[in-house]
Structures are given as C-alpha cells and as structure tokens.
Amino acid sequence: MKYRRLSKYCLFYLLFIVQTLAVSQTNPFTDLVYDTVVAYEFKGDGETLIDYCLKNAKERINKESVLSSEQVKDFETIITSKTAYGSTTAFCFDPHFAVVYFLKGKPVETIDVCLSCNYLVSRTEIPSTTLKYIKISDDYSYPANGFSSAARKQIYQFIKDLGFTKYLQPLNSIYDNQP
C-alpha cells in the first residue's frame, strides 16, 4: 500500500515537471521578471535595434504604447507558437516594431521585429525558431526561422491594432504566398 501511494506521488510529480518544462520551452518569457512592457514603432533602418534607439537615438522612435498583460500574452503566443516559423528570411534587418520588457525602468528583454525581412531578433532564444530547417544538400541545412504566412498576418494585425501604421506595408511579399 505504501509503495502504491508513493508511486502515485512520483507519477504526479513527474507529470508536473514534464508539463512545466514543456511550457517553459515553448514560451521562454514565462519566467522573465518585469514590471512594464512597451511596444515601439521606430525607424530601424540599417539594422538599428530598439536598444540603440532607447539609449542614443530617441528621435527615431515614432510611437510607443504600454501593453496590457493580455496584449503581452497575445504577442508571446504569436511569436512562440510552434507554427510561427518555417520560412526563409531576407539578408537585411530593418526593424520598425519592437517589444521591450522593463524592470524598474531598465530593459530586461527586447524583441525587434522586421516584417519586410521576415524575422525577429530577441535577446532570449525562442525554441520554435529552430524547429524547422531548410535543407540545401545532404550536408547542409539552416534554420527556417522566418515567419510563417499565418504568423505574419497575426503580427501585422497586432501592430495595426496598436495604431502603429507609419512603417506598416501591405502583406504582399513572397513570404505571404506560402502555405
């Protein structure tokens, strides 16, 4: 009887640990400690990231919006989804949208997004960006870390809903005609 009860507790504990690890692997931001999250529309031409703009070029920031916890969750759900990636990217990176997590006024996480180049740059690795690969030959493949067509639409709508339209281009590139 003792062993049966012990094995039930061990099984429960094991299931709890596996579930916790699975969730934290898909969303690496769940353990992030922050007090405010701000979205930015900015001029990121020439591979300029939001970190640089916040420190050295505030004139490049066009708009900002403090995100609600629901908006943060929605954004994280989009970018951490297992189906959010799987396409190619451009060689450039000229982001015009970013999300920054702050703790006591200091950035603890930044996510720069470029829909034109079809990818994001994050301080924290997002596991779903490395789930799919593009095979060039038997000896060479590379991560398909470009947004899927569905994720592009979701990110586009998220940005548009914030009222960030200055740099938002219609979704009619080669990245939007993929399954």
Secondary structure, 3 states (H helix, E strand, C coil): CHHHHHHHHHHHHHHHHHHHHHHHHHCCCCCCCCCEEEEEEECCCCCCCHHHHHHHCHHHEEEEEECCHHHHHHHHHHHHCCCCEEECCCCCCCCCEEEEEEECCEEEEEEEEECCCCEEEECCCCHHHHCCEEECCCCCEEECCEECHHHHHHHHHHHHHCCCCCCCCCCCCHHHHCC
